[in-house]
Amino acid sequence: MTVEKEKNGDCLIVKINGSVDANTAGELRSELIDELDDVRLVHFHMKEMDYISSAGLRVILEVYQTLEERDGTVILESVREELKDIFELTGFADFMEIRD
């Protein structure tokens, strides 16, 4: 897994390439958690992400909860169909915006 981040004011763009699983979720969390202090919008670009496990879902949920406390937003963008199914089955699609 590789992560590219770009911060623009209160917006953080996160591009994830590869798999987010039990082995890489901690790394993703470390990459993101310190960046969220003054962020109100996180765009996850997932075009190159090919897998997400429950550990990865927990990281995204933690980001969502952190932003929700300050009326922020998380957008999941360029999500592959197989991953979109996971977000829908787990209920993430009910409270996060998913864009093609």
N, C-alpha and C positions, 0 to 999 in steps of 0.2 A: 504494500500500500504506500502511495505517496500522497502528500497533501500540499496543495498550493493555497496560500492565503493572500488576500488583498484587502486592505482596509481603506475605506474612503469615508471620512467623517464618522457617522454612527452606523455605517453599513460594513459588514464583513462578508466577503465573498470567499467561499471555501470550495475548492475543486478537489474531489477525491478520485484517485485512480487506483483500481485494484479492489481487493477484498477487505471488508471491515468485519473482523471476527474476534474471537477471544484472544488471539495473539496480537492483534493490531489495534483493538479498541482503546486500550490504555494510552497508546501513542497518540491516537486521534484526540482523546480527551486532553492530554497534556498540551497538544498543539493549540487547542481551542480555549480552554478554561481561562487562561490569563488574558486572552484577547477580548473577553466579553465585558470588561469593566464599564466601558462607555458605549457599548453597542446596543442598538435597538432593532436592527434588522440583520438577519443572517440568511444569505442565499447559499444553499448547498447545491453545487453543480455536480450531478451524478452521472453524466453521460459515460464516463469511463469507469464507473464503479460497477463491478460485476457480481458482488455478493455482500450481504449484510446479515450478521447473526444477531441473536438477542443482545449480546454484549454491545454491538454497534448501535442497535436501537436504543439501548439505555443511554448512550452518549448523546445521541440526537435528542432524546427526551430530556436529558439534563440541560442541554442548551435551550430547548423550548421553555422549560420551567424557569430558567434563569431570566430569559427575556420576557416571559409572561408577567413576572413580578414588576416589570417596568413598562408594561403595555407594549412590548416589542413583538416582533413577528419573525417566524421562520418560514422560509420558502424552500421547497424541494424542487429543483429544476432539472430538466433533461433526464428524467428518471426512466430507466429501461422498463419495459413492460413486466418482466419477471420480478423486478424490485417493486414496481408499483403495486403488484398483487400482494406482496408482503406488507406494504404500508396500508393497504386497504383491509387486509385480513386482521392486522393487529390493531386497527382503529386509528392509526396515526393520520389517515386521510380525513378523519372526522374533525380534526382540530389543527391540521397543518395544510397550507396551500401546496398543491402539487401541480406543477406546470410541465408541459411537454417540451 
